[in-house]
Amino acid sequence: MNEIIFNANSSNFLTAIATILLVLVGLVQIFVLFSQRKQTRIALTEQYRQLWNSLKKYWGNVVFIGRENGDYYQVLDETSINALKAETTKHRLDTPTIWALESIQKVCGTLGEISTRVLQRHLNVADIYPIFGTQFLRQSRPLRQLLEPEYQNSYQTDETTEQHKHIRTEIQDWLVYHDGLRRRCLILIDLLWAEAARLEDLPPNDMQSGADAKKNTGNLNKKRVFNETKRLNGIINVFHAIKLSRFLRKAEYCSLTNWRGIKKTRLANLDQEWTKRLLRDRFK
């Protein structure tokens, strides 16, 4: 009888040990899986960082096309801007503008690919934000005007030549025929802007103007990212679509339904700090 009890206890003990070992093996596999995914994200991020750095010339061309003639803020140096102005004067209405089309194709192709990676959960917004940062966002207005012709341009002047306007229309027509790419580029801008607002990387005036604009466009932007995520991943990843659409609310004003948004009192404090810092630096 004692032998039977001993055998039973031994069997239970071995079963318990085997169960513990299986749990440990499972935990190790999960840890390895997460480590592999993290390493993959790091490798992808570095790959896109190098790719984006190689596109500075094309990005500068896109900013030039989207901005008005004589705009102070540009990406390229003065020599390159003057060369683009000279190229613009050579523009013919009966032939495509190869340098402009090549620029928008390369820039939007890269932005659209990165956006797809985020929507498919291969990368997080926090992974790709350092690639672009505020340098990109401060120049995002001319790109958005190309992506959305109806986007209001409060800085429009009469200095822009007819050739410049026609090249811009040519680019906008190309984007109309590549609507999926156009949508994903807009989504990336919105996600990066929300991350910048979360980190308070933007000047208070920029965050305020962005939040004011999103009173009208916020729901449209959230719907766009939700539908695009669902389109790419299917209904099975609807929670990721909800997560990304809610993430955009970080760039909107705080409210009862959006308590993680931008607080107006915080904006006022940041504006005071910003003004004091500017005055201090100016009178050093």
WOJOVEN-V458327 format. One record per backbone hydrogen bond with DSSP energy under -0.5 kcal/mol. NH is the residue of the N-H (numbers start at 1). CO is the residue of the C=O. If there is no record, write none. Layout:
nh={NH NH}
co={CO CO}
This chain:
nh={5 6 7 8 9 10 11 12 13 14 15 16 17 18 19 20 21 22 23 24 25 26 27 28 29 30 31 32 33 34 35 36 37 38 39 40 41 42 43 44 45 46 47 48 49 50 51 52 53 54 55 56 59 60 61 62 63 64 65 66 67 71 74 81 82 83 84 85 86 87 88 89 90 90 91 95 98 101 102 103 104 105 106 107 108 109 110 111 112 113 114 115 116 117 118 119 120 121 122 123 127 128 129 130 131 132 132 133 136 136 137 138 139 140 143 144 145 146 147 148 151 154 156 165 166 167 168 169 170 171 172 173 174 175 176 177 178 179 182 183 184 185 186 187 188 189 190 191 192 193 194 195 196 197 198 199 200 201 202 206 207 208 209 210 211 212 213 214 215 216 217 218 221 222 223 224 225 226 227 228 229 230 231 232 233 234 237 238 240 241 242 243 244 245 246 247 248 249 250 251 252 254 255 258 261 262 267 268 269 270 271 272 273 274 275 276 277 278 279 280 281 282 283 284}
co={1 2 3 4 5 6 7 8 9 10 11 12 13 14 15 16 17 18 19 20 21 22 23 24 25 26 27 28 29 30 31 32 33 34 35 36 37 38 39 40 41 42 43 44 45 46 47 48 49 50 52 53 55 56 57 58 59 60 61 62 63 68 72 77 78 79 80 81 82 83 84 85 86 87 88 92 96 97 98 99 100 101 102 103 104 105 106 107 108 109 110 111 112 113 114 115 116 118 117 117 124 124 125 126 128 128 129 129 132 133 133 134 136 137 139 140 141 142 143 144 148 152 153 161 162 163 164 165 166 167 168 169 170 171 172 173 175 176 178 179 180 181 182 183 184 185 186 187 188 189 190 191 192 193 194 195 196 196 196 203 203 204 205 206 207 208 209 210 212 213 213 214 217 218 219 220 221 222 223 224 225 226 227 228 229 230 234 235 237 237 238 239 240 241 242 243 244 246 247 248 249 262 258 255 258 252 263 264 265 266 267 268 269 270 271 272 273 274 275 276 277 278 279 281}
